[in-house]
Amino acid sequence: MKYKRPRGTQDLFGIQMERWRKVERLLSGSAQRYGYSEIRTPIFEMSELFIRAVGEGSDIVSKEMYLFQDKKGRNLALRPENTAPVMRAFIENALTRRGGLSRFYYLGPMFRYDRPQAGRYRQFHQFGAEAIGSSHPAVDAEIIDLSLHVFRILGFQGIEVRLNSVGCPRCRPGFTERLKDTLQHYREELCGNCEGRIEVNPLRIFDCKDCQEIKGKLPLITDYLCAECRDHFNALQDILRGMEIDFTLDPLLVRGLDYYTKTAYEIVLPGKGAQNALCGGGRYDGLAQDCGAGFIPAVGFSTGIERLVENIPPSVLEEMGGEKTDVFFIILEEGGYPVALSRARALRSLGLKAEVELSGRSMKKQLKTAVDAKADYAIFIGSDELRRSEATVKNLITNQQDKIPFSNLETYFQNKGEQDLGEIG
């Protein structure tokens, strides 16, 4: 091969692509049922947006962003996450004028220069939801409920909600200073990355997989919450209990992006080790101010679609299968191509999925392709069929065969109806 795909990317096709489409439709449908509308932002943004919003000391900004300059020397970045772009779009398009709560969801590619591993790619895809305009803890509860709904409809069992509060700009600085002082006593026991984080972004140490023993010796942010953050956290817990949503308090849970305030949560799938987090989210009331606007409260979550698809239970994947073909044309004579192509076009106008075999292979191989496509019917067009102007229509489930004039094929399949063909459209 002269060219290969870049490391950390993948090609999607065939049944894998069909499963992705079904997952994406389920995700979109779930968000829409909760009142969220789709938003699409550019794949690249001004790099300063992410530096200000995500945090200069975060791994995303310091190590993982794809940075480049355009022809006028402006600094741009492929988006490494989509919460900051959604907030930028909300402010730039003056959506604050609508008042009340604005709900958005998104699906699309993100880019991070990270070490590729199971479920982690350099080009990856995220589904996420953002609720902008309310500081009430009920909005946090709705976001958690929506994310749980997504995983349940995809067949996940035994998932757990882990919940914490990471404070706000009023109470977090005091905790951060206490954390820095404590970490100085354990500097020699920290991994290389965390030793550098002490001054720049000490909360990121709680995310480290290599410093587990030290975490238990550190102060907890929940002991330093101000009255407003504590009241918000307690109210959220009361709402979740009222909704009968189980959760586990995890005082070591933080989010690695600087814009998070108050609520932080993850949904995990136990037994998956370091890759057990299916999604993460929380409140980010300070992000709008980082983008140059006034105070706009917001909360959201995101999940990686690659990791989602790779962890969907096998039974659910089997049910997803591939897209069913209604009618498959098998051509045994050169003159059959224009007939098959025109009749297939007519059947598609009825809402049927009609495929035409154009490879010129043997009937046996064409028939195998029809079976692999899960076709309900095969339509044979050979020399006899062309001479009589009628097709041989075979039901691949019952093996019943009929001779149908070419001009009557649409009527024939219309009369078959949904009982034989399954749901059309």
N, C-alpha and C positions, 0 to 999 in steps of 0.2 A: 504493500500500500504506500502510495506517495503521500497521502494525507490521512490523518486520523483525528477523531474528535478530541478537543482539549481535555486534559485530565480534570476529573471532577464534574464532567457533564455526561449525559446519556442520550441515546436515541430512543424515542418511543414510537412503536408501530405495532400493527397487528392486534392481538388480543390484549396486550398490555395497554395499548392506547385506548382501546374500547373500554377497559376497566377504568382507566383514568377519567374518561368522559363521563362514565356513570357516577363515579365518585364526585366529580365536579358538579354534576347535575343535582346530586343529593345534597351537597354542601350549599349550593345556591338556593335550592328549594327550601332548605331548613332556615336559612337566614331570612328569606322573603316571608316565610310564615310568621316570623317574629317581628316583621315590620321593617326589616333592613333592606335598603336599596343598594344596587351595585354602584361602585365608584371605580374609575380607572385613572391612574396617575401615570406620568411618564416613567419610562424605565431608567432614565438618568435625570439627575437633579443637580443643582449647584451643590458642590461638596460641603460648603459651609453649613447648609441645612443639617446635615448629619453630624458634623463636628460639634455644632452648638446643641443639637437636640439629644443625640445619643451620648455624647461626652468624649472629650479629647483623650481621656485616660482609659476608655473602654477598648477591649480587644478589637471590636469592629472598626473603630476609627484608627487605632494605632497600628493594626496589623492586617486587617482583612478587606478594606475597601479597594475597589477597582477605580483608580483615579486617572483622569486624563484631562488634557486641555483641548478646547475647540480651536478653530482657526483664528479666533480673535483673542486667544490666550485666557479665556475664562476657565476656571477650575470646576470640573464636573466630576460626578461619581455615578457609577451604576448603582442603583438603589440596593443597599444591603438589608433594608427592612422597609415597611410601608406605612408605619404609624405616622412618622414625621411628614412624609409626602401628603397623607390624607389631611393632616392638620393644616399644612401649607395650602392645600387646595381649598379647604373650608374657609380659611381666612382670606385668601386671594380672591375668591369668587363671592365674597361678602355673604356667605350662607348664614352668618349670624343674624341677618335681618329677618330670617324666617321665624326666629324665636323658638322657644320650647326645645325639645330634644331631637337632635338629628341622628339618624341611624344609618350606617353604611357598612357594606361588606365588600371584600375584594378577593380576587383570585389572580395570581400572576407570578412571573419569575422574579427572583431576587439573586444577588450575586455577592459572594464573599470568598476571598482568597484564603481558604481554610484547608486543613489537611483532610483529604477525602477519606471517608470510612463508612461503615454500615449506616445507611440512612442519612448521610451527610455529603452534600455535593457543593461544588463551587457555583454552579448554577442550580438553584433549587426553587421550588414553588411553594407559595404560602397561600392559605386561606385565612382570612381574618375578619373581624368585625370590630367596629368602633362606634361608641355612643357618645356624642359630643353635646354638651350644653347643660348638664345637671350634675350636681355634687351629691345627690341623694344616694345612700347606700343601696336602695332598691335597684338602681341601674347596675351597680356592681353585681347584684344577685342575678339580674336578668342575663348579663353577659356570661356568668358562670353556668347558668341554666342552659343557655344556648350552646355553649361549648360541650356540656354534658350530652345534650340532645344529639349533637353531631356524631359523637362516638357511639352512642347507643344504637342509632339507626344503622350504623355500619357494623353492628354485631359485637362490639367490644364488651367483654365481661370482666368484672372485678376491678374496674377502674376506680381510682381514688382522687379526691380533691384535697390538696394540701394548701393551707391558707396562712397568710401572715400579713402584718402591716409593716411597711418600711418607713413610716413617719412622713414628715413634711419638712420644708425648709426652716421651720421654726424649731423643731425638736431634733432633727437629724444631725445638725452640726455638733451638738453636745455629745451625742452618741459616737459620732465619728472621731472626735478628739479622744474620748475614753478608749475607743477601739484601737486607735493608733498607739496610745500609751501602753496598752496591754500587749499589743503585737511586738513592741520593742523587746519584751522579755522572751519572746519565742522566735526572734529573727533567725537564729541559726538553725531552727527546726523547720523553717518554711522552705517550700520549693523555690526555685529561682524566679519564677514568674511572680509569686506572691510577695517575695521580698521586695520586688520593685513596685508592688501595688500599695505598700504601706502608706506612702506619702501621696500617691496619685489617686488611687481608688480603692481604699481598704475594704469596702463592702464586697468587692469582687472575690475576696478570699473565701467567702461563704459558698461561692460557686465552684471552688477548686476541688477536684476529685483526689488530689494528692495530699491534701492537708486535713484529712478527716479527723485525726486525733486532736489536733490543735483547736478545732472548732468548738469542742466541748468545754474548752477552758476560757472562751471569749465571752464578753458581756453580750447580752441579748437586747436587740433594739426595742422589743416590746416593753422593756423595763424603763425606757426613756421617752415613751410617747407623750405628747402634750395632751391636754384634755380633749381638744377637738378630734385629734386622731384616735384617741382611745374610745371616745363616744361613737365615732364613725365605725370603728372596728367592731365594737360590741353590738351596734345596731345591725350591721351586716350579718353577724352570726345569728342574731335573733330572727332575721328575715329568712336566712337559709334553713334554720330549724323549722320555721313556720311552713316552708315549702317542702319540708321533709327531704332536704338535700344533706346527706352525710358529708362531713369534712373532718380533716385532721389539722390541728394547729401545729405549724412547723416554724418555730422562731428562728431557724437557721435559713429559711427560704428568703432569698433576695432576688431581684431581677438585675441583670447586668447592664441595663441602660440607665443613664443618669436621669431621664425624665420621669421615672416612676415615683409616685407618692402614695402614701396610705396603702390601699389594697394591693397585695401581690399574691398570685396563686398559680398553681400548676395542676394539671391533671396527669396522673402517672399510671402506668401499667406495670404493676409489681412483677418481678421476675425477669425484667429486661436489663438489669444492671445499670450501667452508666447511661444507657440510652432509653431509660424508662419514661421520660417525659414526653407525653403526646402533644401537649400544648402549654403555653404560658401566657399570662396576661396580668393586667392590673390597672390601677388608676394612674393618670398622668396629668394632674391638674396644672402643672407648671409649663407644659410643652408650648402652649400658645404664646406665653410670654417669651420663651426662647426663640420663637419664630417672629417676634416683633409686635405681637398684638397684646391686648389686655388679658385679664384673667378669664379663661374659658375652661371649666372643668370637663374631664373626659375619662373614659375607661374603655378598655378593649382587650382583645386576645388574638393570637395567631397560632396556626399549626402548620407544620411542614407536610406537604402532600406526599412527598417521597416516603417519609417515615410512616405516614398514615397508611399508604397503600401497602408498604412492606409488612405492616403489622396487622392488617385486616385478617380476621379469622379465616382459615382455609375454606370452611363451609360457605362463608359469605362470598368469597372469591369465586367458588365453584358456581354459585347461583348467578353471579354476575356474568360469567362466561363471555361469549362474544355476541355481537349483534346478529340476530336471526335474519336470514334471507328468506323472503316469501317465495320468489320465483327465480329459477336459474335456467338460462337458455344454453342448451348444448347444441353446437353447430357441427354438422357432419358433412356439409357440402359448401363449396365456395359461395354459391349463390344465396346461402342462408343468412349471410351477414347483414345485408340491408333490411331483410324481413325482421330478423331478431332485434336489431337496433331500433327500428321504428315501433315494433310491438312493445318492446321494453319501455320505450319512452311513454307510450300510451298507458301502460300499466302503472308507471310511476305517477302519472297524473291522478290515479285513483288512490294514491297514498301507499302503494306497495313498494317494498324494496326489491328491485329487479336487477339481477346481474347477468351480463352476457359474457360467455366464455369466448375469448378472442385469441387464444394461444395456438389454435390449429392442431392441438394434440389429439390423441386417440380418444374414442368415446369412453373407454374405461377410465382414463386419467381425468377427463372432464367430469365424469360422474362422481369420481372420488372428490374432486374439488367442490362439487355441489353438496355432497354429504358433509364435508369439512366445514362448509359455510352454513350448515344447519338449515338448508333450504327445505321448505315444505313441499315444493313442487319443482320438477324438472320439465322443461319444454324442449323436446327433441325436434330439430329441423335438419332433415337429410334429403336425399334425392327423391324418395317416395313422398315426403311431406311437401316438397316444393312442387312436384308434379300435380299433386291433388289440392294444393293450396290449403292444407290443413296441418296442424301441429299435433304431435303426440305428447299429451300432457300426462305425466306420471306423478301420482301422489307418493312421495318418498317415505311416508309414514305407513300407509296401508298397502302400497304397491299397486293400487288400482290405476288403470290407464284409460284415457279417453282420447278420441280423435276430435279435435275442435278446429273449425275453419279459422284461418288467421284473423279474419275480420270480426270473429265472434269471441276472441280471447278476453277482451275487456268485460263483455257481458258475462262470460263464464265465471270469471273471478269475482265480479260484483255479486253474482248469485251465490257464490260460495260463502261470502259474508264472514263475519268475525268468528263464527263457530269453528270453521275449518282453519282459517288463516291466523287466528289469534288477533290480538289487538293491532289494528293498523294505524300507522302514523307515528 
